[in-house]
Amino acid sequence: MRVLSQELQDNLDSGVTTLCWCWKIIRKDGVILGFTEHDSDLYFDNLLWSAGAGLTPGMIESAIGFATDTGLASGALQQSGISETDIKLGKYEQAAIEIWRVDWRNPELRIGMWSGEIGEISQGKNSFAAEIAGPARKLNRGFGRVFSKRCDAELGDTRCTKDVSASPFSSDANIVNLLGEAMYSIAPINTPDDDWYSDGIVRWTGGENTGQTQRIARYFHNGASDVFLLTETPLNPVIIGDAVTLTAGCNKSIEHCQTKFNNILSFRGCPFMPGNDSIIAGANNTP
C-alpha cells in the first residue's frame, strides 16, 4: 500500500493539483535517463528530468497473482535521448523503469506509482515503441543449465577454458571488397579448413563499427580472397580497409571440441543422453 505525505494528500484533496508524470530509465551499463510530461525540465533525486522529450507512457494493465503487469512506452528517436544505435546495441534490454507522480512546484512531494523493466523494443522510421513489464516477468525466465547433447559454453569463456586469442584460432584482417550488406571479402588467410571461421565471431577493430561484434554465418575461400557472411548487418556502413579480428567458430559438437580444439576435457554437453527416439521407442521383447 502506498503511503502519501500529508502535504501531498492535502494537494490531492484540494481539487486543483500541480502534479505531473515522471519516468526514469536505468540501463544495465549504469546510464540513467529521466523524463517528464511537464512543460519544463525538473531536477530532483540528483537527476535532470527532461521535458519535451517526445516520450509517452501508455496504459499499464495490472494483474493479480503471478500474471505480469504490461504496458507500452513510445517516443521519437533522438528527441527522447534514446538513439537507434543504442537500441540496436541492446543497451535498453531489461533496463529498469520507474514511473512517478510528482508535484512540479515541489518535486520532493512525489510518490512512486509503478516499477518494472523494458522488454522488446520495435522501431519505426523515426520512432520506437517499448514493451514494459512488471517484476513478475522475471518468474518466466529460465535459470540454470539446459541439458543437451551439444556444448552450452561459449568458445573461449571461463567454462570452455580454450584460449582462442592467437593463431590459428584468431586472425586480423582488413576488408578488401564489399559483396553485400553483410558479406565481405578479405585477403586469404591460411586456415586449416575452408570453413574454419564459420559460426565464429568477427570483432570490428577499425572503422565506424569499432567495438561491435557479429556472428559469422559462413566463411569460405573464393579464388584470390576469403569471404565471410554475417548473420546480421553491422550498425554503420562498412568501407574498404576497415579492420577486423576473426575468431574461429565452434558448432558445439563433441567431435568439433576434440578434433578442432583438442578441448574434450572441458566439453560442457551431454553427448550420451538419450534422444526422442529412445523416449518413444516401444518395449524390446527380444529374449
N, C-alpha and C positions, 0 to 999 in steps of 0.2 A: 504494500500500500504506500502511495506517495504521501509525504508529509510536507505541506506548504508552510512557509513562514507566515506569521500573522500579517506582515506588511503586504506580502504578495496576495494573501487571501482577501485583505481589505481592498486591494486594487481590483480583484476579480468581482467582488461584491458591489463595487461602485457602479458597475454597468458601463463604464467608459474606461476601457483598458488601453494601455500602450504596449501591448505585447506583440512580439514577432517570433517567427520560427528561425532557428539557427541549427545548422548541422555541421558536424565535424567528421572528417575522414582521416583515419590513422593507418598509413600504409605499413607493411611489414619491414620496409627499409628505414623506418623511423620518420619519414616525411609526414607532417600533419598539415591539413588544409582545413580552413574554416570558411563557412558561407552563411549568409543571412538574406532573408527576403526583405529586410528593411531597406529604405532608400539611401541610407548612409552606412559606411563601414562602422563596425563595432570593435572594441578592444576589451577583452577580458580573458581571464584564465591564461594570461601570457600568450595570447594568440590574436592575430588580426582576422576578424570575420568579414569577408569581402561581400559587399553589396553589389547588385547589378551583375552578378556572375553568370546569369543565364542558367543556373542550376535549379531545377524544380522537383521537389519531392512529390510523389504520388500518394494515393491512399494505401495505407498499410492494413492488411487483413490479419487480425489476431485470431488465434485458435486455442482451445483448451487442450489439456492432455499433452501428448508428445508431438502433436502436429506443429509444423513450423510456421511462424509468422512470416508473411511475404509482402513485398511491396515493390515499387519501382521508382527510380530517380532518373531524370533525364536532363540534358543540358547541351549547350553549344560547345564544341571543341575550341580550345584556345581561350575563348572568352571566359570559360569557367576555371581556367588554370589547369584543366585536365587535357593533356595532349594526346593525339593519335599515337605517337611513338611510345609514350609511357603505357598506354593501354595494350599495344601490341607486345610490348616487352613484359607484360604480366605484372606490372607494378601495383595494380589495383586488385589483383586476385586475393580474395579472403581479407581484404582490408577492413578494419573495424569502422563502424559508422555509428555516430551518436546524434540523436535529434533532441533539441532543447526548446523550451518555451521561455522566452527572455523578455524582461521589461527593458525596452531600449533606452529609457530615461536613466535607469539604474540597473546595468547588467548583472549586478550582484543579486538582484531578485530574479532568480531563474530556477527552473526545475527540469530534470531530465525526463523526457517522455517515452523514449524508446532507444534501444541499442541492438545492434546486430552486426552483420558483415555483408560485404558486397559479393554477389555470386557472379553469374555470367553477365558480360557486357557486350552489347551489339552496337555496331557503328553504322551511321549513315554517312552521307557526303560531308556534312559539316556538323554533325551532332552525334550523340551517343545516348544509349539507354542502359541503365544498370539495374539488375535484379538485386534487391536487398532482402536478406532473410534473417530471422531471429536466431538466438543461441541454440534452439533445438535442432538446427540444421546440422550441427556437429555430431548429433547422435546417428546421423545417416552415413557417416564416413566410416570406411574400413580402417582398422588399425591392425598392426602386426603383419606377419607374412602371409602370402597366399602360396600354398604349396603347388608346385608344378614340376614337370619333367625338366623344363629349361631353367637356367640360372636366373635368379631375380636380382642379382647385383649389377651395378653399372661398371663397365670396364674401367679399371684404374681407381675405383673408390676404396674405402677402408675395408670393405668386406671382400672385394675382389683381390686386393693387395698387389696386383700386377702393375709394375712400373712401365707405363707406355709413353713416357716423355721423350724418349730418344729413338733413333733409328733401330730397327726398321718399322717400329710402330708409330712413329711421328715424323712428319716431313714438312719443311717450309717451302712455299712456292709463291708464284705470282701469277695472276690471271693474264693470259695471253690472247684470249678471244672470248667474246660473248656469244653464246649459241642460243640463248633464250632467256626468259625471265628468271629461271632458276637452274640453268645449265651453263657451265663454263669449262674452258679448257686451260690446261697448264702445260709447261714443258714436261716431257716424260720423266717419270720417277722410276727408278729401278726397284720394283716391288717383287716380292716372291711369287705373288699370284696376280692375275689380271684384275680381280675384284677385291684386292687387298683392303681398300678403304670403303667398300660398300657396307652400309649400316654403321659407318663411323661418324665422326664429328668434324666439321670444319669450323675453325675459330678465325674470325677476321682480325688481322693484326695491323692492317693499314687501309686507309680509305675512310669513307663516311660510315662504314659499318663496324669500325673498330670496337672490339669488346663483345660483339654479338656472336652467338654460336647457332648452328643449324645442323640437322641430321642429314647425312648423305644417303640418299635412296639408292644410288647406283654409281659405281666407279668402273671405268674400263679404258683400255688402250685404244687409240684411234689414230693409226698411222704415226705421224710425227708429233703427236700430242696425246695427253691423257685427258679424259673428260669425266666430270662428276656432275650428277644431277641431285639437287637438294629436294627435300620433302616440302619445303616452303620457301617463298621468295624473301630475300633479305629486305629489311625495312627501307633502306636507302638505295639509290642507284649504284650499281657496280660499274667500275670503269677498268679498262685495261691497265695493268700494273698494280692493282690492289693486292696486298699481301695477305696470305692465308697460312694457317697451320692445319694440316690434316692429321687426324688420329685414326688409327686402324679400327675397323668395325668387328663386332662380335655378334654372331647370330644366336648366342645364349645356349648352344647345344654342348653336350659333354664332349663330343668329337672335336668341335672347334676349340674348346678350352684346352684339350690335351694336345692336339696337333699344331694349332696355330700359336698358342700362347704358353704351352707347357706349364699350365697352372692348375692341373687337375685337383691338387690338394685344397684349393680354395674354391672349387666349384660349389655354387650355392643352390643347386637344383636337386630334384629327387628323381633321377632318371629311371629308377626301377619301380616307381609307384604304378599300380595297375591303372589301366585306362578304362574308357567307357565300354570297350569290348568285353573286359572282364566282368564288369558290373551287370551287363545284360545277357551274358552267356548263360546257357542252361546248365543243368547238372550233368556231370560226366558219369555215365553208367558203366563205363568200361571197367571190368574187374581188374 
